[in-house]
Amino acid sequence: MDKPKKIEPSDQPMVPFGRQNWTELDRVFDNFRKDFERSLWFPAMSFPSLAVSSLSCDVVDEGDRYVITTEVPGVSKEDVKLNVSDNAVEISAEHKEEAEEKKKNYLRKERKSVSYRRALPLPEKVDSSKAKAKLNNGILTVYVPKVNPTPKSKSTSIPIQ
């Protein structure tokens, strides 16, 4: 058997930075850019339109109604908007805080604004006119009754003449 030829460094092609390396470098810079932008804009409390969070919701089918539960911390019931249609529920809320501190040599102002929004499609038609909601200690509970299905028709035996 022939012995494999040893490749000397001078025999290798002069490609200091191949295509694979550039791809990896692009990925590193893209991740850096995304992390940097996220750190600047995600908390963005001074820009409420940029700080919209999606609500986590629990939806329970109780047979005759759906019960939807979600957390809206720090939000009063006046700041919650709830829309119920024939086959969906939309919840939105906005919470704003402002604090100011004045002393002899400085002024400190802080603003915080958080918006929540969630649209939930429902698998069955609901009676939106009978929907109810309550907010207690930051927990929003929505009760949405289902539309009563038409009663099942009973089969009847018909004699043949």
Wavefront OBJ file of the C-alpha trace (Angstrom):
o trace
v 0.000 0.000 0.000
v 1.112 3.455 -0.770
v 1.590 5.757 2.105
v -0.674 8.857 1.957
v 1.175 11.927 0.867
v 1.771 14.399 3.650
v 0.508 17.849 2.734
v 2.883 20.582 3.585
v 1.518 24.012 4.532
v 3.017 25.465 1.392
v 1.004 22.940 -0.713
v -2.396 24.127 0.645
v -4.318 26.716 -1.337
v -4.051 30.264 -0.075
v -7.656 30.857 1.131
v -7.355 32.730 4.391
v -11.080 33.231 4.755
v -13.257 30.754 2.868
v -16.989 30.946 2.149
v -17.821 28.902 5.251
v -15.960 31.353 7.473
v -17.783 34.342 5.967
v -21.133 32.629 6.528
v -20.244 32.023 10.162
v -19.086 35.618 10.581
v -22.357 36.895 9.044
v -24.329 34.745 11.506
v -22.352 36.115 14.465
v -22.933 39.731 13.392
v -26.652 39.107 12.702
v -27.083 37.660 16.195
v -25.191 40.592 17.700
v -27.367 43.095 15.806
v -30.597 41.356 16.869
v -29.522 41.200 20.520
v -28.470 44.844 20.424
v -31.769 45.979 18.895
v -33.738 43.842 21.353
v -31.884 45.402 24.288
v -32.722 48.894 23.026
v -36.314 48.435 21.903
v -37.974 45.595 23.805
v -38.226 47.424 27.134
v -38.917 50.682 25.227
v -41.257 51.910 27.903
v -41.171 55.418 26.463
v -42.519 54.050 23.156
v -45.798 52.268 24.036
v -46.477 51.205 20.461
v -43.235 49.207 20.519
v -43.853 47.573 23.892
v -46.829 45.381 23.084
v -46.940 42.064 24.852
v -49.077 39.133 23.938
v -51.183 37.851 26.814
v -50.891 34.262 27.931
v -54.391 32.874 28.268
v -55.986 29.726 29.621
v -59.126 28.668 27.762
v -61.323 26.027 29.377
v -64.290 24.408 27.638
v -66.885 23.750 30.350
v -69.438 22.237 27.974
v -71.955 25.077 27.872
v -69.411 27.913 27.983
v -65.761 28.900 27.588
v -63.870 30.362 30.533
v -60.841 32.444 29.568
v -58.346 33.463 32.249
v -55.368 35.785 31.807
v -53.084 37.982 33.896
v -53.056 41.747 33.361
v -50.838 42.974 36.209
v -51.249 46.561 37.341
v -54.127 47.253 34.961
v -57.430 48.676 36.212
v -60.747 47.509 34.796
v -61.210 50.885 33.059
v -58.052 50.221 31.004
v -59.157 46.794 29.725
v -61.046 46.498 26.441
v -62.888 43.273 25.730
v -64.605 42.475 22.424
v -66.561 39.256 21.927
v -67.807 38.277 18.479
v -69.648 35.143 17.339
v -66.457 33.085 17.181
v -63.623 35.054 18.829
v -62.586 37.011 21.905
v -60.196 39.969 21.756
v -58.586 41.339 24.909
v -56.464 44.483 25.016
v -55.170 46.546 27.916
v -52.804 49.421 28.490
v -51.072 50.470 31.685
v -49.180 53.745 32.133
v -47.215 55.004 35.110
v -45.365 58.243 35.617
v -43.137 59.243 38.530
v -41.396 62.533 39.148
v -38.927 63.532 41.832
v -37.649 67.097 42.222
v -34.775 68.036 44.466
v -32.491 71.030 44.713
v -29.980 69.992 42.070
v -31.859 67.531 39.895
v -35.147 66.402 38.419
v -35.920 62.702 37.843
v -38.837 61.641 35.643
v -39.735 58.068 34.833
v -42.423 56.843 32.497
v -43.600 53.304 31.995
v -46.173 52.109 29.515
v -47.115 48.531 28.728
v -49.745 47.349 26.267
v -51.260 43.875 26.077
v -53.251 42.373 23.224
v -54.585 38.929 22.396
v -57.187 37.636 19.938
v -58.529 34.140 20.578
v -60.501 32.331 17.886
v -63.061 29.942 19.366
v -63.980 26.601 17.765
v -67.735 27.039 18.279
v -70.180 29.911 17.995
v -70.754 31.845 21.198
v -73.478 34.174 22.448
v -71.599 37.471 22.687
v -74.570 39.285 24.258
v -74.386 37.045 27.359
v -70.602 37.208 27.876
v -69.399 38.404 31.290
v -65.997 39.369 32.662
v -64.453 40.188 36.015
v -61.057 41.534 37.057
v -59.769 40.608 40.490
v -56.192 41.255 41.703
v -54.766 41.407 38.169
v -56.561 38.227 36.992
v -59.096 38.745 34.210
v -61.719 36.010 33.856
v -64.091 36.034 30.871
v -67.177 33.795 30.726
v -68.508 33.252 27.203
v -71.586 31.014 26.819
v -71.893 28.861 23.732
v -74.848 29.182 21.401
v -77.327 26.430 22.162
v -77.200 23.927 19.352
v -80.402 23.031 17.643
v -81.991 20.066 19.384
v -81.301 16.745 17.746
v -84.217 15.540 15.721
v -85.699 12.308 16.922
v -86.237 9.636 14.351
v -89.776 8.535 13.815
v -90.944 5.357 12.201
v -93.334 6.020 9.350
v -95.633 3.232 8.101
v -95.685 2.598 4.369
v -99.129 2.579 2.649
l 1 2 3 4 5 6 7 8 9 10 11 12 13 14 15 16 17 18 19 20 21 22 23 24 25 26 27 28 29 30 31 32 33 34 35 36 37 38 39 40 41 42 43 44 45 46 47 48 49 50 51 52 53 54 55 56 57 58 59 60 61 62 63 64 65 66 67 68 69 70 71 72 73 74 75 76 77 78 79 80 81 82 83 84 85 86 87 88 89 90 91 92 93 94 95 96 97 98 99 100 101 102 103 104 105 106 107 108 109 110 111 112 113 114 115 116 117 118 119 120 121 122 123 124 125 126 127 128 129 130 131 132 133 134 135 136 137 138 139 140 141 142 143 144 145 146 147 148 149 150 151 152 153 154 155 156 157 158 159 160 161
